């Protein structure tokens, strides 16, 4: 084992040990805070000296501003220092837009799910208010305030309901938001109940049951596809494990990949094939979710 390999292995081991120590210290600190809260009976407990509290607050604010995609730049800087090459830094910077897109897509999906749950709660609450004997306009006002199912369009819909406006039209406009498509069914129930005198509560019950069934089906499909998604992510992380094993064995893979023609060719070909494989696996998963 050469000096370069030993140096690379030592540096990698030092980085891993430092990360593990920070994780253990943070977990121990969190456990100590929970213990102090329990022993204090839920009262206000100090989190240490003022300097430590200020530093912890600054770290929390920094973590809130430091989005997940910027960790690619941090990893690129570390690899650039260890490998004495600027290529990892360039790759990390190039990965930032892609990771940002992934993060925003996940946030949009979670917002869509929350909006759908709020619409289901709105239908259930509105049906209960109507059964309690309240008029549809007053029932919609109470249900919307309790569930928040109307989202940003709440003011427009409630104004239409309060002053005799076009409530179905306002609900249809609010249904354009992703996840709020169930409001189209609510608009149809409202129109039928007002125009033909049909029971609004019965229609809302059927609509709520249909929306719940659709949500449960979507959740079940995501649970079935979780294995495929995890497999794709695991395969994407295998090259990193290979690099770590090579560094531990003293092969100095970063020097080979970043400072030789054959290594650069292997790095480029492997990166292209890795990206295509992950893209294809996630494309299959997204296609199954869309169907």
Phi, psi and omega in degrees: 000124183280172180295322181296317179297316179298319180297316179296317180296319180296317180297315179298318179296322179295318179297316180296318180295319179296318178297318179296321179295317178298320180296316179295319180294320179294319178295320179295321180295319179295319178296321178296320178297318179296320179297318179296322179294319179295315181291334180274000179072029178086006180283180179281123184240138179289147182258022179118188179299157180303323179298317179293321179296319179294318179296319178296321177296320178295320178295321178295318178294322178294321178294326177293326179275335184274095183293163186297327184293338182284349174294337175296323177293320178299314178298322177296321178295316180298313180293326178296322178290316181292323182266358179054047180211151180272351183299316178299324178294319178296318179296320178296319177294324179291334180281346183299310179299321179295314179293326176297319178297320178296317180296315180294324177295320176295319178296320178295321179295319179293321177296321178296319179294318179296321179295320177296318177297322179294324178294319177298316178297324178297316180297316180295315181293319180296320177298319178294321179293321179294319178295332179287355176101008180275152176292153184304320181296313179294322179296319179295322178299312181293318182294321180293321180291327182282323188257333185068025184286347181271346175063223182291339182271011185298317182297316181294317181293317181292326176295320178295321179289326184281325186249020175074030180274194182274088181294314178301322178295319178294322177293321178296323177293322179290335182286355179287343178290139177300129181096343181260019182298337178297340177294338174296319175296321177296321177297319178295317178298319180296316182296316180294319182293320182283317185282323186246359178073021180285165181288118181288322183296319180296317178296321179294324177297316179294320179296317179298317180297319180294318180293322178295318179297319179294319179295317180295322178296319179294320178294321178295320178295319178295323178294322178290328180273356181296326179296316179295320179294319179295323178297318179297317179293323179294318178296325178293333181270353181297321177301324177296319177297321177298319178296318179296317179296319178297321178294320180294324181281355178086016181279346181053063185294331180295320179294321180293317184286327189258348186229024175216151181296315179297320179295319178296321177296315177297320180296316180294312181296317179295320178296319179295313181295321178297315179297319179295321180295315179294318179298318181293318179296316180291330176295320177296318180295315180295323177297319177294322177295320180295319179294000000 
